[in-house]
Amino acid sequence: MVAVAGIAIAATVTSRSTDLATAPPAAIEADNSDATTPARDPETLRLLYSRSVVTLNPHLASGYQDFEAARIVYEPLASYNEAGELVPFLADEIPTAENGGIAADGTSVTWTLRPDITWADGEPFTAADVVFTFEFIRNPVVAAATAQYYDGVKSVEAIDDYTVKITFATPTPAWSVPFTGQTGLILPRHIFEEFNGPTARDALANLQPVGTGPYQVVGFESGTVVYEPNPSYWGGRPAFKRIELAGGLAPYAAAREVLQAGTADFAHNLQVEAEALSELETDASGHVTHLFGSQVERIMLNFSNPFARTEDGERSSPEIPHPYFSDVRVRQAINLAVDRNTIAKELYGASGKPTAQLLVAPANYQAPDISYSYNLAQAKALLDEAGWVDSNGDGLREKDGVSLEVLFQAAVNPVRQKTQSIVSDSLQELGVDVQIARVRMDEFFSGNPEDTGSLNHFYADMQVYSIGNESPDPSIYMGWWTCDKIASQANQWQEPNNARYCNPEYDRLWEEARKELDPARRAALFQQMNELLAQDVAVIPVVHRAMTNAVSDRLTGVEFTPWDASTWAIKDWSPKPPQSEQ
């Protein structure tokens, strides 16, 4: 029996070595770049991704690749460009206090819709579609992946066919979060209405969508989605006659297809070692773009014991605290053993900056007092102070007969594996035994409750991955660290707080920030939250990552934003006109 907070909990301890042995094997990523490729059609746009598309319904998305693919078909009311400015899509104008769109008390926002839009099948787009999309997302039976972005919405009302009023449960400065960006894409009511329930994932439209965007899907098989122009598109006919979006390519292979082979036009989110990527850019037929937004590569520490079970059989439960990481001194020591400068310089180059900030964008939310250092001597002193010492001279620290050892997991990726190696070397110098686990990418980032290797199950002591806020408003993102967002068996591991961190003071600050209408006071609250996470070592931010894409030099009109999918402005992508003969 393990006593926790005065409660006796039966715990089944799972062997660390057993778990390592049964961890998913390292996936072998295919390099298909040497395959014979037929001559390319200049009117076909080819897009490459590391993960294959599962669904084209963005509200049932299993990962970024589903949003990227769906964004070519569906549109939101508006989205943020790189400068952080709202750009209308299905909205006729952006709401402001001056035009009466934003209520003075912060409790509602009213959007006026474009009156000239139809769905790809010719049906009119109206406010009823926006209302239905909200009903679909908020239906608990649907279990929408985007539901968290609508938590504060009390109601969505169609004032008339082209006017929508969103009312919030409390005053909110985050009025622009619902129905914007990739989490705000509008679904057609006449297509999905009969699937607003337990059959949501059975709808044929999840694979054959009917949207308002520039292209429509004409084929979906073998990891490839094929699109052709939407003849009903309100923005005019797009430039390409065909788009092929292919998934399942290793980042290096995808980059090579764009930069060297010229067999593709775009490769997404290239987490490729800096030196290798630089070599591919030599005498290339394309170029690499680095867009810094909110993405932070971070190391997560598990606040719960991943190798013990409750009476209900749950692992990584907050009911059973972690045997080492419950001590802040041990977490501080791990933090001091992360060589951010080396990781950023050697592995990321121009695509990464060392950081200790969890909230990096927009910049006004960064906390100026947060800093980092790489100091193994100080780390050793902290472990000594915490009672973890090498008493038998075997090079490993122990306490009360228990050795200090960690299982460190990550999705299969060369950069992440080298990050694990760099951190592991430092930890071993501290006297910490490190076991490395590599999980198939599709399982690590899976939302399927059956995939126990996922980052939300977190059946390890440490893990590394990258994520950030979807919007310039960080309230949803920072809410992931609140106590009620802890991933658990009860919520099918769907909540984002996989560290199992819980601090009532942090929750209080977040509750204040989500309601604060004064921008300066709100920024100060987010800075305090950022500082508290750093003080508690609730997470170890390592690198501020750029979204690194490869783009063919034959394209023009390509514009990216950190606040939406890379395909958000694909209506403007076109081939460069042939150069005039001299």
C-alpha positions as CSV (number, residue, x, y, z in Angstrom):
1,M,0.0,0.0,0.0
2,V,1.1,3.5,-0.8
3,A,-0.1,6.3,1.4
4,V,-0.9,9.5,-0.5
5,A,-2.3,12.6,1.3
6,G,-3.6,10.4,4.0
7,I,-5.4,7.9,1.6
8,A,-4.3,4.3,1.2
9,I,-4.0,3.4,-2.4
10,A,-3.2,0.0,-3.7
11,A,-0.3,0.3,-6.2
12,T,1.0,-2.3,-8.6
13,V,4.6,-1.4,-9.5
14,T,5.5,-2.1,-13.1
15,S,9.2,-2.9,-13.8
16,R,10.9,-0.1,-15.7
17,S,13.0,-2.7,-17.6
18,T,9.8,-4.6,-18.6
19,D,8.2,-1.4,-19.9
20,L,11.3,-0.5,-21.9
21,A,11.3,-4.0,-23.4
22,T,7.7,-3.7,-24.4
23,A,7.9,-0.1,-25.7
24,P,6.9,0.3,-29.3
25,P,9.9,-0.5,-31.6
26,A,11.6,2.3,-33.4
27,A,9.8,3.0,-36.6
28,I,11.8,2.9,-39.8
29,E,10.9,5.9,-41.8
30,A,10.8,5.2,-45.6
31,D,12.9,7.2,-47.9
32,N,11.0,7.2,-51.2
33,S,13.0,9.9,-52.9
34,D,14.9,7.5,-55.1
35,A,11.7,6.0,-56.6
36,T,11.2,6.5,-60.3
37,T,9.0,9.5,-60.8
38,P,7.2,10.4,-64.0
39,A,7.6,13.8,-65.6
40,R,5.7,16.4,-63.6
41,D,2.7,18.2,-64.8
42,P,3.4,21.9,-64.2
43,E,-0.3,22.5,-63.3
44,T,-0.1,20.0,-60.4
45,L,0.9,21.2,-57.0
46,R,2.6,18.4,-54.8
47,L,2.6,18.8,-51.0
48,L,4.6,16.5,-48.7
49,Y,4.0,15.6,-45.0
50,S,5.6,13.3,-42.5
51,R,2.2,11.9,-41.3
52,S,-0.6,10.6,-43.4
53,V,-4.0,12.2,-43.4
54,V,-6.7,10.3,-41.4
55,T,-9.7,12.5,-41.8
56,L,-10.7,15.7,-43.7
57,N,-13.1,16.8,-40.9
58,P,-11.0,19.3,-39.0
59,H,-13.1,18.9,-35.8
60,L,-12.3,15.2,-35.7
61,A,-8.6,15.8,-36.5
62,S,-6.0,13.4,-35.2
63,G,-3.1,15.7,-35.8
64,Y,-1.7,18.7,-37.7
65,Q,-1.7,16.8,-41.0
66,D,-5.6,16.6,-40.9
67,F,-5.9,20.3,-40.3
68,E,-3.4,21.0,-43.1
69,A,-5.5,18.9,-45.5
70,A,-8.9,20.1,-44.4
71,R,-7.8,23.8,-44.6
72,I,-7.6,23.5,-48.4
73,V,-11.3,22.7,-48.5
74,Y,-12.8,24.5,-45.5
75,E,-12.6,28.1,-44.3
76,P,-13.1,29.9,-41.0
77,L,-14.8,33.3,-40.5
78,A,-11.3,34.8,-40.3
79,S,-7.7,34.1,-39.5
80,Y,-4.5,35.8,-38.3
81,N,-1.7,36.6,-40.7
82,E,2.0,36.6,-39.8
83,A,1.7,40.1,-38.4
84,G,-1.1,39.0,-36.0
85,E,-3.8,40.9,-38.0
86,L,-7.2,39.3,-38.5
87,V,-8.0,38.6,-42.1
88,P,-11.6,37.9,-43.2
89,F,-12.5,34.7,-45.0
90,L,-16.2,33.9,-44.7
91,A,-16.8,37.1,-42.7
92,D,-17.6,40.3,-44.6
93,E,-15.6,42.3,-42.1
94,I,-13.7,42.0,-38.8
95,P,-15.7,42.9,-35.7
96,T,-14.6,46.0,-33.8
97,A,-15.9,48.1,-31.0
98,E,-16.4,50.9,-33.6
99,N,-18.6,48.9,-36.0
100,G,-20.6,47.5,-33.1
101,G,-19.3,44.0,-33.5
102,I,-17.6,43.7,-30.0
103,A,-19.8,44.3,-27.0
104,A,-18.4,46.9,-24.6
105,D,-18.7,44.5,-21.6
106,G,-16.8,41.7,-23.4
107,T,-19.7,39.2,-23.3
108,S,-20.5,38.9,-27.0
109,V,-19.2,39.4,-30.5
110,T,-21.3,39.7,-33.7
111,W,-19.9,38.7,-37.1
112,T,-21.4,39.8,-40.5
113,L,-21.0,37.1,-43.2
114,R,-20.2,37.5,-46.9
115,P,-23.5,37.1,-48.8
116,D,-22.0,35.7,-52.0
117,I,-20.7,32.4,-50.8
118,T,-21.9,28.9,-51.8
119,W,-20.7,25.4,-50.8
120,A,-19.0,23.4,-53.5
121,D,-22.3,21.7,-54.3
122,G,-24.0,25.0,-54.9
123,E,-25.9,25.3,-51.7
124,P,-25.8,28.7,-50.1
125,F,-23.5,29.4,-47.1
126,T,-25.5,31.1,-44.3
127,A,-25.3,31.8,-40.5
128,A,-27.2,28.5,-40.0
129,D,-23.9,26.7,-40.9
130,V,-22.0,28.6,-38.3
131,V,-24.6,27.7,-35.6
132,F,-24.6,24.1,-36.7
133,T,-20.8,23.9,-36.5
134,F,-20.9,25.1,-32.9
135,E,-23.6,22.5,-32.1
136,F,-21.5,19.8,-33.7
137,I,-18.3,20.8,-31.8
138,R,-20.1,21.1,-28.5
139,N,-22.0,17.8,-28.8
140,P,-20.2,15.6,-26.1
141,V,-21.1,12.5,-28.1
142,V,-19.1,13.8,-31.1
143,A,-16.0,14.3,-28.9
144,A,-14.7,17.0,-31.2
145,A,-10.9,17.6,-31.1
146,T,-11.5,21.3,-31.2
147,A,-14.1,21.5,-28.4
148,Q,-11.7,23.3,-26.0
149,Y,-11.6,26.3,-28.2
150,Y,-15.3,26.8,-27.6
151,D,-15.4,26.1,-23.8
152,G,-16.3,29.7,-22.9
153,V,-19.1,30.1,-25.5
154,K,-22.6,30.2,-24.0
155,S,-24.5,30.4,-27.3
156,V,-24.2,31.0,-31.0
157,E,-27.3,32.6,-32.6
158,A,-28.2,33.4,-36.2
159,I,-29.6,36.9,-36.1
160,D,-30.4,36.6,-39.8
161,D,-28.9,34.6,-42.7
162,Y,-25.8,36.7,-42.7
163,T,-25.3,37.8,-39.1
164,V,-24.0,35.6,-36.2
165,K,-23.9,36.5,-32.6
166,I,-21.6,34.6,-30.2
167,T,-22.4,35.1,-26.5
168,F,-19.8,34.1,-23.9
169,A,-20.5,32.7,-20.4
170,T,-18.3,35.5,-18.9
171,P,-16.6,38.6,-20.2
172,T,-13.8,37.5,-22.4
173,P,-11.0,39.2,-24.2
174,A,-10.6,36.1,-26.3
175,W,-13.6,36.8,-28.5
176,S,-11.6,36.0,-31.7
177,V,-10.8,32.4,-30.8
178,P,-14.1,30.7,-31.9
179,F,-14.4,30.2,-35.6
180,T,-11.0,31.5,-36.6
181,G,-7.9,29.7,-37.8
182,Q,-7.6,26.0,-38.4
183,T,-9.8,25.2,-35.3
184,G,-12.6,27.5,-36.6
185,L,-13.4,25.9,-39.9
186,I,-17.1,25.9,-40.8
187,L,-19.0,22.7,-41.7
188,P,-22.0,22.6,-44.0
189,R,-25.2,21.9,-42.0
190,H,-27.0,20.2,-44.9
191,I,-24.1,17.6,-45.2
192,F,-23.4,16.8,-41.5
193,E,-26.7,17.4,-39.8
194,E,-27.7,13.7,-39.7
195,F,-24.2,12.9,-38.3
196,N,-24.3,15.2,-35.3
197,G,-24.0,12.4,-32.8
198,P,-22.5,8.9,-32.3
199,T,-22.3,8.4,-36.1
200,A,-20.1,11.5,-36.6
201,R,-17.1,9.5,-37.7
202,D,-19.1,7.5,-40.1
203,A,-20.0,10.4,-42.4
204,L,-18.8,10.0,-46.0
205,A,-18.1,13.7,-46.0
206,N,-15.2,13.1,-43.5
207,L,-13.3,11.7,-46.6
208,Q,-15.3,13.5,-49.4
209,P,-15.8,17.0,-47.9
210,V,-18.0,19.7,-49.4
211,G,-16.4,23.1,-48.5
212,T,-16.3,26.8,-49.4
213,G,-12.5,26.8,-50.1
214,P,-10.5,27.1,-53.3
215,Y,-10.2,23.3,-53.9
216,Q,-12.4,20.2,-53.5
217,V,-11.4,16.6,-52.9
218,V,-11.6,14.2,-55.8
219,G,-9.6,11.3,-54.4
220,F,-8.4,10.0,-51.0
221,E,-6.4,6.8,-50.8
222,S,-3.0,5.3,-49.9
223,G,-1.9,8.3,-47.8
224,T,-2.6,10.7,-50.7
225,V,-5.4,13.3,-51.0
226,V,-6.1,14.7,-54.5
227,Y,-7.8,18.0,-55.1
228,E,-9.2,19.9,-58.0
229,P,-10.5,23.5,-58.2
230,N,-13.8,24.3,-56.6
231,P,-16.0,25.7,-59.4
232,S,-18.2,27.5,-56.8
233,Y,-15.3,29.2,-55.0
234,W,-16.1,32.8,-54.1
235,G,-12.5,34.0,-54.6
236,G,-12.2,33.0,-58.3
237,R,-10.6,30.0,-59.9
238,P,-7.3,29.0,-58.2
239,A,-4.1,28.6,-60.2
240,F,-3.5,24.8,-60.1
241,K,-5.6,22.2,-61.9
242,R,-4.7,19.5,-59.3
243,I,-3.1,19.2,-55.9
244,E,-1.6,16.0,-54.5
245,L,-1.0,15.9,-50.8
246,A,1.1,12.9,-49.7
247,G,1.9,11.8,-46.2
248,G,4.3,9.3,-44.6
249,L,7.6,10.7,-45.8
250,A,10.6,11.1,-43.6
251,P,11.4,14.8,-43.2
252,Y,14.8,14.5,-44.9
253,A,13.4,12.6,-47.9
254,A,10.6,15.2,-48.2
255,A,13.1,18.1,-48.1
256,R,15.2,16.4,-50.8
257,E,12.3,16.0,-53.1
258,V,11.6,19.7,-53.0
259,L,15.1,21.1,-52.8
260,Q,17.2,18.7,-55.0
261,A,15.0,16.3,-57.0
262,G,12.3,18.9,-57.9
263,T,9.6,16.3,-57.7
264,A,7.5,18.2,-55.1
265,D,6.7,21.8,-54.4
266,F,6.3,21.9,-50.6
267,A,7.5,19.9,-47.7
268,H,6.0,20.7,-44.3
269,N,7.6,21.2,-40.8
270,L,11.1,19.9,-41.5
271,Q,12.7,18.8,-38.3
272,V,16.0,17.9,-40.0
273,E,19.4,18.4,-38.5
274,A,20.8,21.9,-39.4
275,E,23.9,20.5,-41.2
276,A,21.9,18.1,-43.3
277,L,19.3,20.7,-44.3
278,S,22.1,23.2,-45.2
279,E,23.6,20.6,-47.5
280,L,20.3,20.2,-49.3
281,E,20.0,23.9,-49.8
282,T,23.2,24.0,-51.9
283,D,22.4,24.4,-55.6
284,A,18.8,23.7,-54.8
285,S,15.7,24.1,-56.9
286,G,13.8,25.5,-53.8
287,H,14.4,27.3,-50.6
288,V,13.8,26.8,-46.9
289,T,11.6,29.2,-44.9
290,H,11.9,29.7,-41.1
291,L,8.8,31.2,-39.4
292,F,9.1,31.7,-35.7
293,G,5.7,31.5,-33.9
294,S,4.7,29.9,-30.7
295,Q,6.2,26.4,-31.1
296,V,8.5,25.3,-28.2
297,E,10.3,22.0,-28.1
298,R,10.0,21.0,-24.5
299,I,10.9,18.2,-22.1
300,M,8.1,17.1,-19.9
301,L,8.6,15.7,-16.5
302,N,5.9,13.3,-15.1
303,F,4.5,14.5,-11.8
304,S,2.9,11.1,-11.3
305,N,4.4,7.6,-11.1
306,P,4.2,5.9,-14.5
307,F,5.2,2.5,-13.1
308,A,2.5,2.2,-10.4
309,R,-1.2,1.4,-10.8
310,T,-4.2,2.6,-8.7
311,E,-6.8,0.1,-7.6
312,D,-8.6,0.9,-10.9
313,G,-5.5,-0.1,-12.8
314,E,-4.6,3.4,-13.9
315,R,-1.0,4.3,-14.5
316,S,0.5,7.8,-14.4
317,S,-2.3,8.8,-12.0
318,P,-1.9,12.0,-9.8
319,E,-3.1,9.8,-6.9
320,I,0.4,8.3,-6.9
321,P,3.0,11.0,-7.1
322,H,6.3,10.5,-8.9
323,P,9.0,9.1,-6.5
324,Y,11.7,11.7,-7.6
325,F,10.0,14.5,-9.6
326,S,7.7,15.3,-6.7
327,D,10.8,17.0,-5.2
328,V,11.4,20.4,-6.9
329,R,15.1,20.0,-6.3
330,V,15.3,17.0,-8.5
331,R,13.3,18.8,-11.2
332,Q,15.7,21.8,-10.9
333,A,18.7,19.5,-11.3
334,I,17.3,18.0,-14.5
335,N,16.6,21.5,-15.8
336,L,20.2,22.5,-15.1
337,A,21.4,19.4,-17.0
338,V,19.8,20.4,-20.3
339,D,22.3,22.0,-22.6
340,R,20.0,24.2,-24.6
341,N,22.7,26.1,-26.5
342,T,24.3,22.9,-27.9
343,I,20.9,21.4,-28.8
344,A,19.8,24.6,-30.6
345,K,23.1,25.2,-32.4
346,E,24.0,21.7,-33.4
347,L,20.5,20.3,-34.2
348,Y,18.4,23.3,-35.2
349,G,20.7,26.0,-36.5
350,A,18.6,28.8,-38.1
351,S,15.4,27.0,-37.2
352,G,15.8,27.1,-33.4
353,K,16.7,29.4,-30.5
354,P,17.5,28.3,-27.0
355,T,14.8,29.3,-24.5
356,A,13.4,28.8,-21.0
357,Q,10.1,30.4,-21.8
358,L,7.0,28.2,-22.3
359,L,5.0,31.1,-23.8
360,V,7.1,32.8,-26.4
361,A,4.6,34.4,-28.7
362,P,3.2,37.0,-28.9
363,A,6.4,38.5,-27.4
364,N,4.6,40.8,-24.9
365,Y,3.7,37.7,-22.9
366,Q,7.3,36.6,-22.4
367,A,8.5,36.9,-18.8
368,P,11.7,39.0,-18.8
369,D,13.1,37.4,-15.6
370,I,13.1,33.8,-16.8
371,S,16.5,32.6,-17.7
372,Y,18.4,29.3,-18.1
373,S,21.9,27.9,-17.4
374,Y,23.7,24.7,-18.0
375,N,25.4,23.9,-14.7
376,L,26.2,20.3,-13.8
377,A,28.0,21.2,-10.6
378,Q,24.9,23.0,-9.3
379,A,22.7,20.2,-10.4
380,K,24.8,17.7,-8.4
381,A,24.6,19.9,-5.3
382,L,20.8,19.9,-5.6
383,L,20.7,16.1,-5.8
384,D,23.0,15.8,-2.9
385,E,20.8,18.2,-0.9
386,A,17.7,16.1,-1.8
387,G,19.4,13.0,-0.5
388,W,20.2,11.3,-3.8
389,V,23.8,10.2,-3.5
390,D,26.0,7.4,-4.9
391,S,26.6,5.5,-1.7
392,N,28.0,2.3,-3.2
393,G,30.3,3.8,-5.9
394,D,28.6,2.3,-8.9
395,G,28.1,5.7,-10.5
396,L,24.4,5.9,-9.9
397,R,22.6,7.9,-7.2
398,E,20.2,6.2,-4.9
399,K,18.0,7.0,-1.9
400,D,16.4,4.6,0.6
401,G,17.6,1.7,-1.6
402,V,16.0,3.0,-4.8
403,S,18.3,4.0,-7.7
404,L,17.7,7.3,-9.6
405,E,16.7,6.2,-13.1
406,V,14.4,7.6,-15.7
407,L,12.7,6.3,-18.9
408,F,13.0,9.1,-21.5
409,Q,10.6,8.7,-24.5
410,A,10.1,10.5,-27.8
411,A,8.6,10.0,-31.2
412,V,10.9,8.5,-33.8
413,N,12.8,11.5,-35.4
414,P,16.6,11.9,-35.8
415,V,16.6,15.4,-34.2
416,R,14.7,14.2,-31.2
417,Q,16.8,11.1,-30.8
418,K,19.9,13.3,-30.8
419,T,18.2,15.6,-28.2
420,Q,17.6,12.5,-26.1
421,S,21.3,11.5,-26.4
422,I,22.6,15.0,-25.5
423,V,20.4,15.2,-22.4
424,S,21.1,11.6,-21.5
425,D,24.9,12.1,-21.5
426,S,24.5,15.0,-19.0
427,L,22.1,13.1,-16.8
428,Q,24.4,10.1,-16.6
429,E,27.2,12.5,-15.6
430,L,24.9,13.5,-12.7
431,G,24.6,9.9,-11.7
432,V,21.1,9.3,-13.2
433,D,20.5,6.1,-15.2
434,V,18.7,6.9,-18.4
435,Q,16.8,4.5,-20.5
436,I,15.7,5.7,-24.0
437,A,12.3,4.8,-25.6
438,R,11.4,5.6,-29.2
439,V,7.8,5.5,-30.1
440,R,6.2,5.4,-33.6
441,M,5.2,8.9,-34.5
442,D,1.6,8.0,-35.3
443,E,1.2,6.4,-31.8
444,F,3.1,9.0,-29.9
445,F,0.8,11.8,-31.2
446,S,-2.3,9.7,-31.2
447,G,-5.6,10.6,-29.5
448,N,-6.8,7.0,-29.5
449,P,-7.2,5.8,-25.9
450,E,-5.9,2.4,-27.0
451,D,-2.5,3.8,-28.0
452,T,-0.7,3.6,-24.7
453,G,2.5,5.0,-26.1
454,S,0.9,8.4,-26.6
455,L,2.2,11.5,-25.1
456,N,-1.0,11.9,-23.0
457,H,-0.8,8.5,-21.5
458,F,2.8,9.4,-20.6
459,Y,4.0,6.0,-19.4
460,A,7.5,7.3,-18.9
461,D,9.4,9.7,-16.6
462,M,10.4,12.2,-19.3
463,Q,9.3,12.9,-22.9
464,V,10.1,15.5,-25.5
465,Y,7.9,17.1,-28.2
466,S,6.9,20.5,-29.6
467,I,3.7,22.5,-29.4
468,G,2.5,26.0,-28.8
469,N,-0.6,28.3,-28.8
470,E,-2.8,28.1,-31.9
471,S,-3.8,31.8,-31.6
472,P,-2.2,35.1,-30.6
473,D,-4.5,34.8,-27.6
474,P,-2.8,32.2,-25.4
475,S,-5.6,31.6,-22.9
476,I,-6.5,28.1,-24.2
477,Y,-2.8,27.1,-24.4
478,M,-2.0,28.3,-20.9
479,G,-5.2,26.6,-19.6
480,W,-3.6,23.3,-20.4
481,W,-1.6,23.5,-17.1
482,T,-4.7,23.8,-14.9
483,C,-5.7,21.0,-12.5
484,D,-8.9,20.2,-14.3
485,K,-7.0,19.6,-17.6
486,I,-5.0,16.6,-16.3
487,A,-5.1,13.7,-18.7
488,S,-6.5,10.6,-17.1
489,Q,-8.3,7.3,-17.5
490,A,-11.6,9.1,-16.6
491,N,-11.4,11.5,-19.6
492,Q,-9.9,8.8,-21.9
493,W,-6.5,10.7,-21.9
494,Q,-8.1,13.5,-24.0
495,E,-7.1,16.4,-21.7
496,P,-3.7,18.1,-22.5
497,N,-2.1,18.3,-19.0
498,N,0.0,15.2,-19.5
499,A,2.5,16.3,-16.9
500,R,-0.2,15.9,-14.2
501,Y,0.9,19.3,-12.8
502,C,-1.5,20.9,-10.4
503,N,-1.0,24.2,-8.5
504,P,-4.0,26.1,-7.2
505,E,-2.1,29.4,-7.5
506,Y,-1.6,28.8,-11.2
507,D,-5.3,28.0,-11.6
508,R,-6.1,31.3,-9.9
509,L,-3.9,33.3,-12.2
510,W,-5.4,31.6,-15.2
511,E,-9.0,32.3,-14.1
512,E,-8.1,36.0,-13.8
513,A,-6.3,36.2,-17.1
514,R,-9.2,34.6,-19.1
515,K,-11.6,37.3,-17.9
516,E,-9.2,40.4,-17.8
517,L,-10.2,42.9,-20.5
518,D,-7.3,45.3,-19.9
519,P,-4.5,44.2,-22.2
520,A,-1.7,45.4,-20.0
521,R,-3.0,43.7,-16.8
522,R,-3.7,40.6,-18.8
523,A,-0.2,40.4,-20.2
524,A,1.2,40.8,-16.7
525,L,-1.0,37.8,-15.6
526,F,0.3,35.6,-18.4
527,Q,3.9,36.6,-17.5
528,Q,3.3,35.6,-13.9
529,M,1.9,32.2,-15.1
530,N,5.0,31.8,-17.3
531,E,7.2,32.6,-14.3
532,L,5.3,30.2,-12.0
533,L,5.7,27.3,-14.4
534,A,9.5,28.0,-14.6
535,Q,9.8,28.3,-10.8
536,D,8.0,25.0,-10.3
537,V,9.9,23.4,-13.2
538,A,6.5,22.2,-14.4
539,V,8.0,21.9,-17.9
540,I,11.5,22.3,-19.3
541,P,11.4,24.5,-22.5
542,V,14.4,23.8,-24.6
543,V,14.2,25.4,-28.1
544,H,11.9,28.0,-29.6
545,R,11.3,26.3,-32.9
546,A,10.6,27.9,-36.2
547,M,8.1,26.3,-38.6
548,T,10.6,25.2,-41.2
549,N,9.2,24.4,-44.7
550,A,10.8,23.7,-48.0
551,V,9.2,25.6,-51.0
552,S,9.9,25.1,-54.7
553,D,11.4,28.1,-56.5
554,R,8.7,27.7,-59.2
555,L,6.0,29.0,-56.8
556,T,4.9,32.5,-56.1
557,G,2.3,33.9,-53.7
558,V,3.2,31.5,-50.9
559,E,2.6,33.1,-47.5
560,F,2.7,31.4,-44.1
561,T,1.4,32.4,-40.7
562,P,2.2,30.9,-37.3
563,W,-1.5,31.1,-36.4
564,D,-3.0,28.8,-39.0
565,A,-2.2,25.8,-41.2
566,S,0.5,26.3,-43.8
567,T,-2.2,25.9,-46.5
568,W,-4.3,28.8,-45.1
569,A,-3.6,31.0,-48.2
570,I,-3.2,28.3,-50.8
571,K,-5.7,30.1,-52.9
572,D,-2.9,32.5,-53.7
573,W,-0.2,29.9,-54.6
574,S,0.6,29.9,-58.3
575,P,3.4,28.9,-60.6
576,K,5.8,31.7,-61.6
577,P,5.3,32.8,-65.2
578,P,8.1,31.6,-67.5
579,Q,10.9,34.0,-67.9
580,S,11.0,35.9,-71.2
581,E,13.7,34.9,-73.6
582,Q,16.5,37.3,-73.7
